[in-house]
């Protein structure tokens, strides 16, 4: 499945969440920080093939989140939302989320310098491997390690830092602490 197919698949799940749970996606654009809103709270929607890590997107943007939010996660087996899907609703307080990151000013320069220090040329592949390993080690030494930095670089134009939650960490850390029931979701009071 190529990237376009995966994105279309994800958009179908976003539409499903909008129709079933009443998430407001009316002002959403492709580059928005959030996928929607529920009673004043931002909403993140993730559509993940079973067994895979949960891709969170840009690490700098994730580290700067300073508001409580909902996250809908669908672990799917087939390309359509179906009975075999495993859907979770999480409510994550901003302060808890920020504890998974180090202060952005502590890692941003190092991570951005790694990106600036290499080109997309094949000649820089080994240099990128070393820089990426150094950044990941720095991250592991300064965080709980529940969120993983992912350096992305190709031989065209991509050079960026994303982050993810691996499957084990999701079930060990995030699900027990933040999962809520549908009843709890619907009972959410408007954000003040």
N, C-alpha and C positions, 0 to 999 in steps of 0.2 A: 504494500500500500504506500503510495507516494505522499508527499507532504500535503498536496492539494486535497487528496482523498481523506487524509486524517483530519484536516481542517474542516471539510464539509461534514464529516462524521461528528466532530465536536460541535459544530453549529446546530446539528440536529438535536443533540443532547441539550444545548442551551435553549432551544425552542421548547423542548419537552419540559425543562425546569420552569420556564416562563409560563407555560400553559397549565401545568399541574400545581405548581406552588405559588403562582401569582407574582413571580419576580418581575420587576419593572426593568425592561431592557430598552425602553423607548429612545433613550439618548445615547445608546452604545455605538461606538465606532470601533474599528479593528484594533486601533492602537491605544484604546482606553486602558487605564489602570485596573478597572473593575469590569466585570461582565454584566452587572446589574445592581439593583438596589431592592431592599426589602425594609419598609417602614423606617427609612432613613439610614439603614445600615448597608454598607457595601457588600456585594456578593461576588465571590470567585467561583467559577464553574469549571471543573476538570473532568475530562473524559479520557480514561486511561485503560489501555488493554490490560486484562488481568495478568498479574505477575510483574508488571513494569513499575518503574519509579514514577512518582508524581512530579511532572515538570512544573515549576513555579514561574519561570520566566526570569527576567533581568534581576540579578542579585542585588544591584544597588537600589532598585525600586522596591524590592521585597524588604530590604533592610531598613528602608525609610517609612514603612507602614506604621502609622501612629493612631489608628482607629480600630475599634473592635469590628470584626467582620464575620460573615457566614461563608462557609466553603461547602459546595456540593461536589461530591466525587462519585463518579460512576466507573466502576471496574467492569468492563464489558468483555464478552467473548465473541459476539457477532457484530456486524456493522450497524445494526439498528438497535434502538433501545428496546430491550426485551425482558421477559420474566427471569432470564438467567443472569441479568445484570445485578451487581452488588452496589447499591447506592447508599452513600453515607452523607449525613448532614452534620457539619461541625460548626460550633460557634467559638471563635478564637479571640480572646481579649488581646488588645494591642500590646499590653505590657508583657503578656506571656509570649507573644510572637517575637517581640524584640529580644527576649532572652535567648532565642535560638541564634541570634546574630551577635557579632561584636559591633561596637559603634562604627558607623560608616566611615568616619574620619580615620579610624584605626587601620582599615584595610583598603580603602578606595584607591589611594595613591599607589600602593604596591600592585594592586590588581590592574589598574589602568596603565601603569608603567609596563607591565608584562605585555599588554596588548600593543602598546606603542613601540615596544622593543623588537617586534618581529613584523615581517611583511607576510603576505599570503603566498610567497614563493616557496617552492619545495626546499630550497636551500636553507630555509629557516625552520624546517620541521623539527630537527633535533633541539635547536635553541628553544622553540616553543614547548617541547616536551619537558625540558628542564625548568623553564619558567613556570609552567603550569604545575608541575610537581612541587615546586617551592611554595607557590601560593596555596595549594591544597594543604601542604604540611603546616604552613602558618595558620591557616583556618582551623585545622584540627587541634592545634596547640592553644587556640584562643577562644574556642567555642565548645558547646556540648557535643557537637558532631552529629546532631540529629538532622541538620540540613547540610547538603553537600554542594560545594561550588563545582560548576561544570564549565570549564573553558571550552569555547566553541570556536574553531578556526578551520577554514577550508582553503582551497587553492584558487578561489575566485575573489570574493570580497568579504566573507564573514569573519569577523573577529569580535567576540563578545564573551561576557561572563553571565551565565545563567545559574540557576540553582534548582535542586530537587530534593524530595524526600524519598528515600528508598522504601521499598515495600515493608521490610522488617521494622524500620523505624516508625513507619506509619501505624502499623498494628501494635507496636510496643509502646509508643509514646503518645501519638496524636489521638488515636481513636479512644483509648481509655480516658484521656483528659478532656477532650473537647466534643465528642459525639453527643448529639442531642436527638430526641425523638421528634417525629413530625408534630406531635401535640405541643412539645416545648417550642418548636419553631413557630407554629401558628399562634402560640400564646405570647410571643415576643411583643413587648410594648414599643410604641414608637420611640425612636431615639430623641432625646431631649436636646 
